[in-house]
Amino acid sequence: MDVNLNTHKTDEDLMGAIKMGDKTALEEIFGRYKSRIFRFAFSMLRNRADAEDSTGDVFLSIYRKRHTFNTGASFSPWIYAISRNRCLNMIRKKKKIFFMSLFGTHTGGGKASVDIPDDRSTPSEEMEKKEQIQHVRLAIERLPYEQREAITLRQYHGFTYDDISRILECSLEKVKILIYRAKEQLRRDLASYIREESL
């Protein structure tokens, strides 16, 4: 009855309520995850409008697929897996997967910033921080598609290797290889930038 009571419930508790048709619990899940799912969708789609559409579809899917959720499972990997599948479907429909997998191309659309500026930073420090973020972002976009997915889930969303294997629907060993190769490539790509900055 009181929406605030839901803040004391786990995601899995809320999902149990959603399975019973509780739309208030769905609103609470939406509040907890909308920003995270949008950022994840944007990292895959590189287009604000597509990411917004995908995010909305994810929460519709949660309600429609509520009875398929395993009560004993962790909710977070489940919702990210739904989001990933939705994004992949959108990419395939737009025939972008070939270019994204080969070149890590930025496909245009709106540029969304998910970084919160530090008010204590000076303008020059803020500019330097933005340049660093831009270099890292471009280096990540140049990664092969699967490596980019894995490193994004690990570094920006904090998932464990086990969670990532469930989200990507692949073996734990493959996840370890993807992240290792991604880190090695990023070190190589960013090495020259780091040397330039130190001059």
Backbone as CSV, one residue per row, in Angstrom:
resi,resn,N_x,N_y,N_z,CA_x,CA_y,CA_z,C_x,C_y,C_z
1,MET,0.823,-1.189,0.000,0.000,0.000,0.000,0.867,1.252,0.000
2,ASP,1.876,1.282,0.895,2.788,2.406,0.940,3.960,2.114,0.010
3,VAL,4.147,2.965,-1.028,5.197,2.735,-2.004,6.568,2.709,-1.339
4,ASN,6.754,3.519,-0.280,8.046,3.598,0.376,8.483,2.275,0.997
5,LEU,7.515,1.410,1.296,7.858,0.109,1.861,8.688,-0.713,0.885
6,ASN,8.500,-0.451,-0.416,9.229,-1.217,-1.420,10.727,-0.938,-1.399
7,THR,11.122,0.238,-0.857,12.541,0.574,-0.846,13.330,-0.360,0.068
8,HIS,12.647,-1.048,0.978,13.315,-1.975,1.892,13.353,-3.389,1.324
9,LYS,12.742,-3.591,0.185,12.698,-4.917,-0.415,13.839,-5.096,-1.403
10,THR,14.291,-6.331,-1.545,15.307,-6.627,-2.553,14.657,-6.615,-3.927
11,ASP,15.498,-6.574,-4.958,14.983,-6.654,-6.329,14.191,-7.942,-6.525
12,GLU,14.702,-9.012,-5.927,14.042,-10.308,-6.085,12.676,-10.321,-5.391
13,ASP,12.580,-9.648,-4.228,11.280,-9.524,-3.552,10.289,-8.777,-4.434
14,LEU,10.770,-7.686,-5.029,9.902,-6.885,-5.898,9.472,-7.690,-7.120
15,MET,10.398,-8.498,-7.653,10.046,-9.309,-8.815,8.997,-10.348,-8.454
16,GLY,9.080,-10.868,-7.232,8.043,-11.786,-6.772,6.688,-11.111,-6.734
17,ALA,6.666,-9.842,-6.298,5.409,-9.088,-6.267,4.912,-8.796,-7.673
18,ILE,5.848,-8.500,-8.572,5.474,-8.244,-9.971,4.841,-9.488,-10.589
19,LYS,5.368,-10.647,-10.237,4.806,-11.904,-10.750,3.356,-12.079,-10.311
20,MET,3.031,-11.456,-9.172,1.653,-11.516,-8.673,0.795,-10.393,-9.245
21,GLY,1.394,-9.579,-10.137,0.631,-8.515,-10.786,0.707,-7.161,-10.100
22,ASP,1.663,-6.994,-9.172,1.790,-5.739,-8.433,2.521,-4.708,-9.292
23,LYS,1.800,-3.726,-9.822,2.403,-2.713,-10.692,3.176,-1.659,-9.894
24,THR,2.867,-1.532,-8.612,3.646,-0.622,-7.766,5.081,-1.132,-7.641
25,ALA,5.219,-2.438,-7.529,6.557,-3.041,-7.464,7.294,-2.823,-8.780
26,LEU,6.574,-2.869,-9.890,7.187,-2.624,-11.200,7.698,-1.182,-11.278
27,GLU,6.942,-0.251,-10.729,7.375,1.150,-10.708,8.655,1.306,-9.890
28,GLU,8.753,0.569,-8.795,9.957,0.636,-7.965,11.166,0.074,-8.700
29,ILE,10.988,-1.034,-9.399,12.064,-1.610,-10.198,12.485,-0.632,-11.293
30,PHE,11.511,0.012,-11.901,11.796,1.000,-12.943,12.655,2.128,-12.374
31,GLY,12.288,2.615,-11.204,13.056,3.680,-10.567,14.479,3.272,-10.243
32,ARG,14.653,2.021,-9.858,15.989,1.540,-9.493,16.885,1.320,-10.708
33,TYR,16.288,0.902,-11.813,17.101,0.427,-12.929,17.043,1.270,-14.196
34,LYS,16.159,2.235,-14.306,15.981,2.928,-15.590,17.272,3.590,-16.071
35,SER,18.000,4.259,-15.161,19.233,4.944,-15.578,20.314,3.953,-15.980
36,ARG,20.446,2.883,-15.215,21.475,1.889,-15.511,21.207,1.180,-16.837
37,ILE,19.937,0.839,-17.059,19.591,0.152,-18.300,19.741,1.082,-19.493
38,PHE,19.403,2.359,-19.304,19.597,3.322,-20.399,21.072,3.439,-20.752
39,ARG,21.950,3.572,-19.734,23.378,3.696,-20.010,23.922,2.464,-20.724
40,PHE,23.451,1.293,-20.279,23.893,0.057,-20.931,23.414,0.009,-22.378
41,ALA,22.149,0.353,-22.606,21.605,0.351,-23.967,22.339,1.355,-24.847
42,PHE,22.642,2.514,-24.287,23.347,3.529,-25.071,24.759,3.069,-25.423
43,SER,25.408,2.341,-24.499,26.757,1.843,-24.776,26.745,0.846,-25.928
44,MET,25.628,0.163,-26.130,25.516,-0.793,-27.223,25.039,-0.150,-28.514
45,LEU,24.054,0.746,-28.401,23.393,1.288,-29.578,23.998,2.591,-30.074
46,ARG,24.663,3.344,-29.178,25.293,4.619,-29.520,24.305,5.614,-30.115
47,ASN,23.076,5.549,-29.687,22.037,6.431,-30.207,21.012,6.651,-29.100
48,ARG,20.816,7.919,-28.714,19.954,8.218,-27.565,18.520,7.746,-27.784
49,ALA,17.947,8.038,-28.947,16.552,7.670,-29.204,16.364,6.161,-29.152
50,ASP,17.293,5.426,-29.781,17.214,3.964,-29.761,17.353,3.432,-28.336
51,ALA,18.270,4.042,-27.571,18.483,3.593,-26.192,17.236,3.841,-25.341
52,GLU,16.576,4.964,-25.559,15.344,5.264,-24.816,14.239,4.273,-25.177
53,ASP,14.117,3.990,-26.480,13.101,3.018,-26.924,13.391,1.640,-26.336
54,SER,14.655,1.251,-26.399,15.044,-0.050,-25.879,14.764,-0.152,-24.387
55,THR,15.081,0.902,-23.645,14.867,0.908,-22.196,13.390,0.725,-21.868
56,GLY,12.537,1.452,-22.577,11.098,1.291,-22.355,10.629,-0.121,-22.652
57,ASP,11.161,-0.691,-23.734,10.777,-2.059,-24.112,11.212,-3.073,-23.062
58,VAL,12.363,-2.814,-22.439,12.861,-3.736,-21.419,11.871,-3.867,-20.270
59,PHE,11.349,-2.741,-19.803,10.439,-2.783,-18.661,9.068,-3.351,-19.040
60,LEU,8.671,-3.170,-20.285,7.463,-3.853,-20.756,7.694,-5.361,-20.782
61,SER,8.889,-5.749,-21.225,9.227,-7.172,-21.291,9.264,-7.802,-19.904
62,ILE,9.752,-7.041,-18.928,9.800,-7.563,-17.562,8.407,-7.968,-17.108
63,TYR,7.439,-7.117,-17.374,6.072,-7.433,-16.941,5.506,-8.603,-17.750
64,ARG,5.755,-8.578,-19.059,5.220,-9.648,-19.906,5.864,-10.996,-19.604
65,LYS,7.167,-10.960,-19.236,7.911,-12.194,-18.982,8.054,-12.499,-17.495
66,ARG,7.263,-11.834,-16.670,7.423,-11.955,-15.214,7.328,-13.394,-14.730
67,HIS,6.523,-14.214,-15.398,6.347,-15.594,-14.944,7.532,-16.487,-15.320
68,THR,8.429,-15.981,-16.178,9.603,-16.776,-16.557,10.775,-16.527,-15.619
69,PHE,10.644,-15.537,-14.737,11.740,-15.253,-13.805,11.826,-16.328,-12.745
70,ASN,13.032,-16.871,-12.577,13.279,-17.903,-11.571,13.405,-17.234,-10.204
71,THR,12.502,-17.544,-9.303,12.450,-16.889,-7.998,13.764,-16.994,-7.239
72,GLY,14.502,-18.075,-7.438,15.762,-18.249,-6.721,16.950,-17.594,-7.394
73,ALA,16.723,-16.954,-8.545,17.827,-16.354,-9.303,18.039,-14.899,-8.913
74,SER,19.188,-14.352,-9.330,19.483,-12.940,-9.112,18.799,-12.124,-10.206
75,PHE,18.188,-11.016,-9.803,17.403,-10.222,-10.752,18.275,-9.434,-11.725
76,SER,19.366,-8.837,-11.232,20.154,-7.918,-12.048,20.673,-8.531,-13.355
77,PRO,21.321,-9.717,-13.339,21.755,-10.305,-14.612,20.590,-10.593,-15.554
78,TRP,19.431,-10.915,-14.976,18.257,-11.237,-15.792,17.800,-10.018,-16.582
79,ILE,17.707,-8.855,-15.928,17.230,-7.659,-16.630,18.274,-7.192,-17.656
80,TYR,19.557,-7.335,-17.331,20.587,-6.944,-18.304,20.576,-7.874,-19.514
81,ALA,20.294,-9.139,-19.302,20.196,-10.077,-20.427,19.035,-9.698,-21.331
82,ILE,17.912,-9.297,-20.736,16.765,-8.842,-21.530,17.156,-7.603,-22.327
83,SER,17.849,-6.667,-21.665,18.267,-5.439,-22.336,19.223,-5.740,-23.488
84,ARG,20.174,-6.611,-23.235,21.133,-6.961,-24.290,20.431,-7.563,-25.498
85,ASN,19.521,-8.492,-25.255,18.809,-9.127,-26.365,17.983,-8.123,-27.149
86,ARG,17.364,-7.198,-26.428,16.567,-6.160,-27.100,17.468,-5.285,-27.971
87,CYS,18.630,-4.915,-27.440,19.566,-4.087,-28.207,20.075,-4.825,-29.445
88,LEU,20.412,-6.098,-29.278,20.894,-6.872,-30.422,19.833,-6.971,-31.505
89,ASN,18.581,-7.122,-31.104,17.499,-7.170,-32.089,17.401,-5.850,-32.853
90,MET,17.547,-4.736,-32.144,17.483,-3.432,-32.807,18.658,-3.255,-33.763
91,ILE,19.843,-3.715,-33.332,21.022,-3.588,-34.186,20.852,-4.415,-35.452
92,ARG,20.367,-5.633,-35.295,20.197,-6.499,-36.469,19.186,-5.899,-37.445
93,LYS,18.107,-5.348,-36.906,17.078,-4.765,-37.770,17.634,-3.604,-38.581
94,LYS,18.531,-2.852,-38.004,19.096,-1.691,-38.692,20.358,-2.044,-39.476
95,LYS,20.711,-3.313,-39.464,21.867,-3.813,-40.213,23.153,-3.099,-39.811
96,LYS,23.286,-2.853,-38.496,24.491,-2.179,-38.009,25.539,-3.154,-37.481
97,ILE,25.145,-4.389,-37.257,26.029,-5.303,-36.550,27.347,-5.527,-37.291
98,PHE,27.321,-5.527,-38.625,28.541,-5.752,-39.394,29.561,-4.650,-39.141
99,PHE,29.111,-3.395,-39.203,30.027,-2.273,-39.014,30.490,-2.177,-37.570
100,MET,29.587,-2.440,-36.620,29.953,-2.327,-35.213,30.964,-3.394,-34.814
101,SER,30.793,-4.612,-35.349,31.685,-5.699,-34.972,33.066,-5.548,-35.603
102,LEU,33.120,-4.994,-36.834,34.397,-4.865,-37.514,35.159,-3.602,-37.135
103,PHE,34.421,-2.505,-37.015,35.087,-1.227,-36.862,34.783,-0.507,-35.559
104,GLY,33.787,-0.949,-34.791,33.404,-0.222,-33.589,32.931,1.167,-33.934
105,THR,32.229,1.301,-35.086,31.846,2.616,-35.587,30.813,3.271,-34.706
106,HIS,30.978,4.580,-34.488,29.931,5.359,-33.821,28.826,5.581,-34.835
107,THR,27.610,5.139,-34.532,26.536,5.138,-35.511,25.714,6.408,-35.501
108,GLY,26.171,7.427,-34.773,25.464,8.695,-34.860,24.341,8.808,-33.867
109,GLY,23.423,9.698,-34.167,22.341,9.966,-33.236,22.792,10.956,-32.195
110,GLY,22.021,11.093,-31.140,22.341,12.048,-30.088,23.549,11.617,-29.299
111,LYS,24.260,12.592,-28.756,25.391,12.303,-27.889,24.940,12.480,-26.457
112,ALA,24.907,11.410,-25.725,24.444,11.484,-24.336,25.627,11.423,-23.400
113,SER,25.676,12.317,-22.446,26.734,12.284,-21.448,26.188,11.687,-20.175
114,VAL,26.861,10.660,-19.675,26.423,10.035,-18.428,27.408,10.351,-17.309
115,ASP,28.338,11.269,-17.584,29.335,11.638,-16.583,28.855,12.856,-15.814
116,ILE,28.964,12.805,-14.498,28.534,13.899,-13.653,29.744,14.764,-13.329
117,PRO,29.775,16.025,-13.781,30.941,16.866,-13.521,31.138,17.100,-12.029
118,ASP,32.379,17.216,-11.629,32.720,17.535,-10.254,32.790,19.051,-10.133
119,ASP,31.887,19.627,-9.333,31.816,21.073,-9.203,33.098,21.667,-8.635
120,ARG,33.891,20.830,-7.962,35.114,21.334,-7.356,36.255,21.420,-8.363
121,SER,36.083,20.864,-9.562,37.136,20.879,-10.557,37.237,22.255,-11.209
122,THR,38.467,22.642,-11.557,38.663,23.875,-12.297,38.304,23.619,-13.756
123,PRO,38.050,24.682,-14.551,37.727,24.482,-15.971,38.793,23.689,-16.711
124,SER,40.074,23.944,-16.417,41.140,23.219,-17.118,41.163,21.750,-16.714
125,GLU,40.902,21.475,-15.430,40.853,20.088,-14.963,39.661,19.366,-15.569
126,GLU,38.546,20.084,-15.662,37.349,19.485,-16.240,37.566,19.161,-17.720
127,MET,38.246,20.080,-18.431,38.541,19.839,-19.842,39.467,18.630,-20.002
128,GLU,40.480,18.540,-19.152,41.408,17.416,-19.204,40.696,16.099,-18.913
129,LYS,39.779,16.140,-17.931,39.019,14.934,-17.581,38.148,14.480,-18.760
130,LYS,37.520,15.463,-19.426,36.671,15.126,-20.573,37.488,14.539,-21.712
131,GLU,38.701,15.080,-21.909,39.569,14.539,-22.954,39.987,13.105,-22.645
132,GLN,40.275,12.842,-21.370,40.642,11.487,-20.958,39.477,10.525,-21.182
133,ILE,38.276,10.947,-20.770,37.090,10.116,-20.945,36.851,9.841,-22.422
134,GLN,37.067,10.876,-23.259,36.866,10.721,-24.702,37.849,9.716,-25.286
135,HIS,39.110,9.787,-24.873,40.106,8.832,-25.365,39.743,7.400,-24.964
136,VAL,39.330,7.225,-23.722,38.955,5.893,-23.249,37.725,5.393,-23.990
137,ARG,36.725,6.281,-24.164,35.487,5.884,-24.850,35.776,5.436,-26.273
138,LEU,36.603,6.212,-26.988,36.929,5.859,-28.370,37.715,4.553,-28.435
139,ALA,38.599,4.351,-27.459,39.361,3.097,-27.425,38.441,1.908,-27.198
140,ILE,37.458,2.070,-26.321,36.487,0.995,-26.067,35.656,0.727,-27.308
141,GLU,35.260,1.795,-28.023,34.443,1.614,-29.220,35.195,0.887,-30.328
142,ARG,36.516,0.964,-30.309,37.309,0.270,-31.335,37.474,-1.221,-31.041
143,LEU,37.101,-1.638,-29.849,37.215,-3.059,-29.502,36.249,-3.893,-30.325
144,PRO,36.594,-5.163,-30.583,35.608,-6.073,-31.182,34.343,-6.106,-30.320
145,TYR,33.215,-6.365,-30.968,31.920,-6.182,-30.321,31.784,-6.944,-29.000
146,GLU,32.123,-8.227,-28.987,31.951,-9.033,-27.776,32.860,-8.550,-26.651
147,GLN,34.080,-8.136,-27.007,34.982,-7.604,-25.992,34.417,-6.319,-25.392
148,ARG,33.847,-5.483,-26.242,33.265,-4.223,-25.767,32.110,-4.479,-24.812
149,GLU,31.269,-5.443,-25.145,30.167,-5.812,-24.248,30.690,-6.244,-22.884
150,ALA,31.648,-7.162,-22.906,32.147,-7.750,-21.662,32.827,-6.706,-20.776
151,ILE,33.692,-5.870,-21.369,34.420,-4.889,-20.570,33.488,-3.808,-20.047
152,THR,32.454,-3.466,-20.810,31.472,-2.473,-20.357,30.700,-3.005,-19.152
153,LEU,30.255,-4.243,-19.232,29.525,-4.842,-18.112,30.397,-4.943,-16.863
154,ARG,31.681,-5.224,-17.074,32.588,-5.387,-15.934,32.984,-4.039,-15.316
155,GLN,33.454,-3.128,-16.143,34.032,-1.890,-15.641,33.000,-0.820,-15.301
156,TYR,31.931,-0.737,-16.077,30.975,0.348,-15.887,29.714,-0.065,-15.129
157,HIS,29.443,-1.371,-15.111,28.239,-1.830,-14.410,28.557,-2.741,-13.228
158,GLY,29.825,-3.081,-13.058,30.261,-3.791,-11.868,29.827,-5.235,-11.737
159,PHE,29.515,-5.892,-12.850,29.080,-7.282,-12.781,30.263,-8.216,-12.559
160,THR,30.009,-9.325,-11.876,31.012,-10.365,-11.717,31.160,-11.133,-13.025
161,TYR,32.221,-11.901,-13.132,32.427,-12.716,-14.329,31.279,-13.709,-14.501
162,ASP,30.807,-14.275,-13.400,29.685,-15.222,-13.481,28.436,-14.544,-14.031
163,ASP,28.149,-13.334,-13.524,26.984,-12.595,-14.013,27.108,-12.302,-15.505
164,ILE,28.309,-11.895,-15.915,28.518,-11.562,-17.332,28.312,-12.785,-18.210
165,SER,28.753,-13.948,-17.723,28.562,-15.168,-18.514,27.082,-15.469,-18.703
166,ARG,26.267,-15.146,-17.676,24.818,-15.355,-17.808,24.193,-14.332,-18.750
167,ILE,24.646,-13.083,-18.650,24.090,-12.038,-19.507,24.443,-12.279,-20.969
168,LEU,25.695,-12.641,-21.230,26.149,-12.858,-22.609,25.841,-14.258,-23.117
169,GLU,25.339,-15.111,-22.205,24.983,-16.489,-22.558,26.179,-17.223,-23.161
170,CYS,27.307,-17.140,-22.449,28.508,-17.851,-22.891,29.215,-18.406,-21.659
171,SER,30.280,-19.160,-21.891,30.992,-19.795,-20.782,31.774,-18.777,-19.966
172,LEU,32.057,-19.135,-18.726,32.861,-18.284,-17.858,34.264,-18.108,-18.443
173,GLU,34.807,-19.169,-19.018,36.134,-19.098,-19.617,36.166,-18.089,-20.765
174,LYS,35.110,-18.064,-21.557,35.066,-17.108,-22.672,35.024,-15.677,-22.146
175,VAL,34.270,-15.448,-21.071,34.199,-14.112,-20.474,35.587,-13.661,-20.034
176,LYS,36.324,-14.556,-19.374,37.672,-14.220,-18.906,38.586,-13.856,-20.078
177,ILE,38.468,-14.604,-21.159,39.291,-14.335,-22.337,38.910,-12.998,-22.964
178,LEU,37.603,-12.736,-23.090,37.139,-11.477,-23.684,37.648,-10.272,-22.892
179,ILE,37.539,-10.340,-21.578,37.952,-9.206,-20.742,39.472,-9.056,-20.753
180,TYR,40.187,-10.166,-20.715,41.652,-10.099,-20.775,42.105,-9.447,-22.080
181,ARG,41.535,-9.903,-23.196,41.931,-9.350,-24.495,41.541,-7.880,-24.607
182,ALA,40.372,-7.531,-24.065,39.927,-6.136,-24.100,40.884,-5.247,-23.320
183,LYS,41.286,-5.682,-22.127,42.204,-4.889,-21.306,43.561,-4.733,-21.986
184,GLU,44.050,-5.830,-22.595,45.332,-5.755,-23.283,45.272,-4.783,-24.455
185,GLN,44.178,-4.818,-25.215,44.019,-3.912,-26.352,43.908,-2.464,-25.893
186,LEU,43.185,-2.237,-24.808,43.046,-0.879,-24.278,44.393,-0.349,-23.790
187,ARG,45.175,-1.212,-23.157,46.504,-0.782,-22.721,47.354,-0.349,-23.912
188,ARG,47.283,-1.126,-24.999,48.062,-0.780,-26.198,47.553,0.517,-26.825
189,ASP,46.222,0.628,-26.944,45.634,1.801,-27.597,45.873,3.084,-26.808
190,LEU,45.880,2.976,-25.481,46.002,4.168,-24.646,47.440,4.460,-24.239
191,ALA,48.364,3.561,-24.582,49.756,3.736,-24.166,50.355,5.012,-24.744
192,SER,50.126,5.261,-26.041,50.696,6.450,-26.684,50.095,7.715,-26.092
193,TYR,48.815,7.689,-25.781,48.154,8.860,-25.178,48.744,9.148,-23.805
194,ILE,48.981,8.087,-23.033,49.554,8.257,-21.688,50.962,8.827,-21.792
195,ARG,51.736,8.359,-22.779,53.098,8.879,-22.960,53.082,10.350,-23.341
196,GLU,52.145,10.721,-24.249,52.019,12.117,-24.662,51.664,13.018,-23.498
197,GLU,50.769,12.533,-22.631,50.327,13.328,-21.490,51.466,13.557,-20.503
198,SER,52.415,12.619,-20.467,53.505,12.730,-19.493,54.656,13.600,-19.976
199,LEU,54.611,13.996,-21.264,55.702,14.805,-21.822,55.652,16.234,-21.288
